[in-house]
Amino acid sequence: MSGQTGRPKAGVVSDDALQRRRLQEAAGKFGLDSCFSGDPDRLIGYPEFPDAVLWLVTLQDEADHPTFFDYLLDHTDAPVLFGVDLAPKPGSTDYVRWERRLQNKLEQQLGPLEARKSTYGLEELVDSGPAQKAPPSLPTWETPAPPGSPADDIWVLGASLGGPAAVKAFLDQLPPGLPVGFVYAQHIDGNFTEVLTRVLGRHAHYQLKTAEPGYRIQSGDVVLMPVENQWSFDSGGRLVELDEPWPGPYGPSIDQVLLNVADHYGKCCHAILFSGMGNDGALAAPMLKAYGSRIWVQESQSCGNSSMPDSVAATGCTSFCGTPEQLAEELVNTIKNNSLLTGRHNRVLPEDTRYE
């Protein structure tokens, strides 16, 4: 994983050890390191007052610590968020919503946290050298998808901080002609869209294209969701731009992209969640699983930041976890198995072996 140096630091105070741990972990997901984590008495007795950009405080009973707030406010000019809701059990829908409420409160005080690295790892790719090896060829068992053929299966690629490098590694390992299309939802400043399109298409069979009204996603497409407004599909599977922004603090909202794609494609909509901060995708994952969709995540050690795929994995809805290269291999194997299964089902038996 990439280093975490130079990140802003938060102080966490609670008289409940479990709540301290959950607050500290959640703050870490949103780019904040911890400079203090303890109960009120420990902070009052601390030899050197911690230098935090913000304090998170939750107490079971404030009356048990009558001097604490006066002490804290006398020693810091940083914002103090007190009365923070108690964190529920991680992995639950309530926990995802709690994290998002906390994120909104943090950003009201500190500004957009992910914007501190607004290129989301894209700078790692701009000066990258030539590919280490040529992308693989289409396996002999698979007939290439005809050019211009509509994609029956759509895989949503969701990513945030560190995502561009992971998605590029994934696409670089895919052979051409696969009978699937991709929708790419990447948290990124709109000013970097052109650079992202140029960099990810280098050395790969798959080229990014920006969503256009009326376009139907074809096999081999990687359609990049715009940052500003929501996009959906009409009854014929054609892209439609909606006159409303993406919900949530970042665009595009990966949760909303998943829901909008699944509304049209149903169980033929699948998802892979790559590197990123926060928990975008965790709310939609159970709904996609109910459709029968596949939900995969990038494994933690290969992520620039693993908070987002870890949050989706914590929902219990995922069926595969791997590096970008392993995710690509698993997709090829899945298509192979589906093709073989379809071939068996469609095979016509000789007349003398058919059931009467």
Secondary structure, 3 states (H helix, E strand, C coil): CCCCCCCCEEEEEECCHHHHHHHHHHHHHCCCEEEEEECHHHHHCCCCCCCCCEEEEECCCHHHCCCHHHHHHHHCCCCEEECCCCCCCCCCHHHHHHHHHHHHHHHHHHCCCHHHHCCCCCHHHHCCCCCCCCCCCCCCCCCCCCCCCECCEEEEEEECCCHHHHHHHHHHCCCCCCCEEEEEEECCCHHHHHHHHHHHCCCCCCCEEECCCCCECECCCEEECCCCEEEEECCCCEEEEEEEECCCCCCCCHHHHHHHHHHHHHHHEEEEECCCCCCCCCCCHHHHHHHCCCEEEECHHHCCCCHHHHHHHCCCCCCEEECHHHHHHHHHHHHHHHHHHHHHHHCCCCHHHCCC
